[in-house]
Amino acid sequence: MDQEKKERWIKQLKPYRFRIIWTTLFFLLALLLLLIGFGKTLVLLIFAVVGYVIGKMRDEDLDIYSLIESIRSMIGI
């Protein structure tokens, strides 16, 4: 019964998934800015990006040069 409800909710919300994700993301960003300030939020986001990059390197067994190339291709340089 619970699995059916979950699948029904997922099916109903699927067309709105990016709106939900981005709204939640920006809501959390606004909360961080209001609660801890711009500078601390910026430092927190920088650390999160560095953590993501290190995790991506470890997951995909990349070296720094291939990582830089993949970032360049993403941003179009």
DAKA-V665316 format. One record per pair of residues at least 12 apart in sequence whose ideal C-beta (glycine too) atoms are under 8 Angstrom apart, sorted by the first residue. I is the first residue (numbers start at 1). J is the second residue. Records with the same first field share a line. If there is no record, write none. Layout:
I: J  J
This chain:
29: 41
32: 44
53: 67
